[in-house]
């Protein structure tokens, strides 16, 4: 899953600003229950409410009955934009979780718009918080700025190895919501002018404080209880005893009996009450009445409403943490099976294999007894159906999905292939698709599926790799040129250039370079001028991307010809790679961590798409990190889930959404990369989050009627 840190914004230096021309700039009261409108641009206000910096701003009609602030920024200053001053000197927004703005890009190029929310004396680093949104021409979306009033605290280094930590009030990147004096909306260091519209600026969401604070107890250690939960606070759903754990098992059994799942589904979760299409015995795609669909083996329309990582164990490091855990279950003989070693790619334990423990596994054994593995595998299918979910998605446990009661996806990888030495990426270097080891690795991975998922009607299809670093549309070509002369990708690229130009002098003339020979180019490790070499760089980039998808597709179809190739789960991608995927994949997959995909535009034309990952999280249930898309609390998380999936259902190209993931990550961080996100349908002690489950059931019940609206 993508975990790159948010881009930082340098302090916006605000010189003496010229007054902008204002017509109808307004402060209003509450427009809808629970929100406070800050500006709606419908009625008059003093001109001093608006200041401009290398920008012009006018209030103008955008549509009948709707007025916006239209901003045009220059590029002579580093932070061109507008400042909107609060009336009467400030707002008290203590009750709210965030400020939102509707922003439309009315310019000709992509723009990233930032909004900074200021206390008195804000300088871009202190006493302010900032949010941003990137928009393509014509795109409209909501820019959100969380009113963050606390910061993480590591107790002087005594806490480590986690993405999120207990918090303390104030600190860098926080604001006092009771003293908001202005909003600064700007573009950061643009190289060209931009135009965008602002509308419906409001304070919204209910502020819910985090559960875990570093001053909750003194001494703070131990701070994790025997179930793997934060021990210094209580919250709805927290487990307090073994008896309570078993009571919840019995209560859930009654609930699942009463709510077995949607009544209009067939055995696969397809639309039994819908049209009967051709039944091929395997999943396939079809465009029906203007929308792309999966079609299940029985010939029924199927929207893949799924969840990743339906598995039983996640481990957290215990080395160097002897004082962290109260009544540590790993010290008891019956839980020794949950002790292990795990490889850490990133963070405090990077490059090591620390000792680890699975609190989740210990809790399952406590709850379901000695036969917990089989019991839990069967329970997972009952839960999924009851919760309105019809797909076991990526990285799930084979002992669960091979029971063949719920459709599932599988995955193959290019692990073991040679890498492009000049490449770089968050999860590692890009595979060299021209090296024979790439095809060998992919085919070897697919061969392992012969006796399991290959040719299984319950298997929808295969993803390949995950979140590869596709970079910009010249990056892989540049990476090849920066690699040693033995790099297969570089040799192929140089051969292409030689075939095109013939003489090295012609290449030098085009690129503005001075290579003495083709061998000299092969030996060189520097990248050429990206503008002069761009046509050749993008051409080789396209060849690289198409080779990746063609080789993977052929490997899948050689073993499982009737199953779907679901793409590579794009996180960081450009149009050339996305279009190449559409040429060879049956379905193109994206991991889209955002509020909505309703307006998503695929650059490769009319092709079925699937969401490989998305999630929302909050800090009101004892966890230390929200995950990649924060919300105020569990009620907001449930609403965000409904909105996201319904947006995909109404989109003409999406054929599925897969939530990441089944269970919360360990409170003290998973070993691989320290993630400790509140992103599960269930928490570490196997208690489902009732708000999210209710939302999933509601969506599942409307899955097909909503999509056919």
Residue, then its C-alpha position, 0 to 999 in steps of 0.5 A: x500500500x502507498x505510504x509516501x509522506x505528504x509533501x511539505x509546504x514551505x512557509x508562505x511569505x506574505x508581503x504587504x498585499x494588494x487589496x483584491x476587488x470583491x463583489x458579494x464575498x460573504x460570511x454566513x451562518x449554518x447552512x446545514x445541520x452540524x456545519x458552519x459556512x465560512x464563505x459562500x460568495x453570495x452576499x456582500x462583505x467588506x473588501x478588506x476580507x480579501x487580500x491577493x498576492x500575485x493574483x486577481x480574484x473576482x466573484x462571478x456566477x458559475x451556474x444559475x444560483x451559484x456564485x464562486x470566487x474565481x482566482x487567477x494566479x501569476x508565477x512571479x512570486x513563490x506563493x501566489x494566491x488569496x487570503x480570506x480574513x475571518x469576520x470580527x477578527x476570527x472564528x471559534x471552530x473548536x467543535x469541528x474536525x476540518x475545513x473544506x473548500x470546493x475547488x474547480x480547476x478552470x485553467x488549461x493545466x493540472x494545478x495543486x491548490x493549497x489551503x493554509x488555516x492560520x492562528x495569529x502569528x502563523x508563519x507557514x510552519x507554526x500556528x497553522x495547518x495546511x491541506x492541498x488537492x491536485x486537479x486536472x483541467x475541468x476537475x472539481x473536488x473538495x480540499x480538506x484541511x484537518x484542524x489538527x490540535x495535537x502532535x505525536x510524542x515519542x517520549x524522548x525516543x522510548x517509543x519507536x518502530x511505529x507509524x503513529x504514536x500517542x499524542x500530546x497537545x500542540x506542537x509542530x503542524x497544529x493549530x488552535x481551532x478557537x483562534x482561526x483568523x484567516x485562510x490562505x489559498x495558494x499555488x506553490x512555486x508555479x512555473x505558469x499561471x493558473x485559474x481556479x474557482x473556490x466555493x462553499x468554504x465551511x467548517x465541518x465534521x465533529x472533532x473527536x479527540x484521539x484515545x491515546x495521550x502520552x499523559x494518560x498514565x505515569x508511569x506510561x509503561x507498560x502501555x499494551x495489554x495482554x490482548x494487544x490493545x492500548x491499556x490506559x484508556x477504555x472505548x466502545x468495543x474494547x475487550x477486558x477479559x477472556x469471558x468477554x471475548x467468548x461472549x462476543x463469539x456467541x453474540x456474533x453467532x446469533x447476529x450472523x444467523x439473523x443476518x445471513x446476507x443479501x437475498x438477491x445474490x446467487x452463490x457467487x454473490x452475483x445478481x440472481x435477480x438480474x439479467x441472465x447473461x452467457x454463463x462460461x463457468x468462469x468470471x469474465x467482463x462485459x459491458x451491459x447497458x453502458x456500464x462495465x461489469x464482471x459476470x460470474x460463472x453462472x452468467x450473472x452481473x457481479x460487482x466485486x465488493x471485497x476486502x484485502x488480507x482476509x488472514x489470521x496473523x499479523x506480527x509486531x516486533x517484541x525485541x527491545x520492547x520488554x517493558x511495553x507489554x502487560x501480561x505478555x501472552x508470548x511467555x505462556x506455553x500455549x501461545x508459543x506458536x505465535x512467536x516468530x521472526x520477521x523481516x523489516x524493510x523500513x523503520x527502526x528494525x530495517x534490514x533486521x529480523x527481530x523477534x515478533x509476536x501475533x496478538x491477533x493469533x493469540x486472541x483467535x486461539x483464546x476465542x475459538x479454542x484449539x481448532x481456531x484455524x478451521x473455525x475461523x476460516x469458516x467464520x470468515x465466509x459467513x461474515x463476508x456474506x452477512x456483511x454484504x461482501x462477495x470477494x476475498x481480495x489480495x494477500x488473503x489466506x489460502x486456507x480461507x479462500x480455497x474453501x471455495x465459498x466466496x470468490x477471490x483474487x490471487x496474485x503473482x510477482x516478479x520477485x527474483x527478476x533482475x532490477x533496473x539499477x538506475x531506478x528507485x522507488x518506495x518499495x524498491x527498484x523496478x524490474x528489468x522487463x528485458x532481462x530473461x529473469x523477468x519472464x522466468x520469475x513471472x512464469x515461475x510464480x504463476x506455475x505455483x498456482x497450478x494446483x490451487x487457484x489456476x482454473x478454479x471457477x471461484x478465482x476471479x483472476x490475478x494481480x501482478x506485483x503491487x504499487x510498482x514505482x512507475x514514476x513520470x513518463x520518462x523515468x524508466x528510460x532515464x533509469x535505464x540510461x543511468x544503469x551499468x552497460x550490462x543492464x539489459x534494459x539499457x542495451x535494448x534502449x541503445x539498440x533502439x536508438x542505434x536503429x533509429x539514428x544510425x550514426x551517433x552524430x545524429x543522436x548527439x544533434x537531437x539530444x545536444x550530447x557529445x557521445x563519441x560512439x554507441x559504446x560510449x553511450x552504453x558506458x555513460x551513466x548520465x541522463x540527457x536533457x529531458x526536453x531534448x531527448x523526450x521523444x526517445x525517452x517516452x518511446x522507450x518508456x512505453x515499450x518498457x511498460x507494454x513489455x511488462x504487461x504483455x509478459x505478465x499477461x502471457x504468463x497468466x494465460x499460459x496456465x489459466x487461460x480463462x481467468x482475468x489479468x487484473x493489472x498491477x495495482x497502480x499507486x504512483x502512475x502516469x498516463x503512458x503506463x496506464x494506457x499500456x496496462x489497458x492494452x494487455x490487462x482484462x481489468x486495470x487496477x488502481x489503489x486509490x486512497x482518496x475520498x471519492x472515485x466518482x469522478x475518476x478519469x482513466x486515460x486509456x479509454x473505455x476499459x473496466x477498472x477495479x480498486x485494489x485498495x482504499x480505506x479510512x481510519x480514525x483515532x477514537x478506538x485506541x489506535x495510534x494512526x488513522x491510515x492514509x485517509x483520516x476521518x473524525x470518528x467511526x461514524x464518519x468512517x462508515x459514511x466515508x465507506x458508503x460514499x466511496x463504494x456508491x461512487x464506484x458503483x455509479x461509475x461506468x467503468x469500475x467493476x469492484x472495490x477492495x478495502x484494505x484490510x480485514x483486521x487492524x494492523x498491530x497497535x505497536x506496528x507491523x514488522x515489515x514497515x511499522x504501519x499501525x493503522x486503524x483500517x480493519x473491519x475487525x480489531x486486534x481482538x477480533x471484534x467487528x467495528x459495528x459502524x463499518x459493518x453496518x455501512x458494508x451491509x447497507x452497500x451490499x444490500x443496494x449493490x446491484x439496484x444502485x449500480x443499475x440506477 
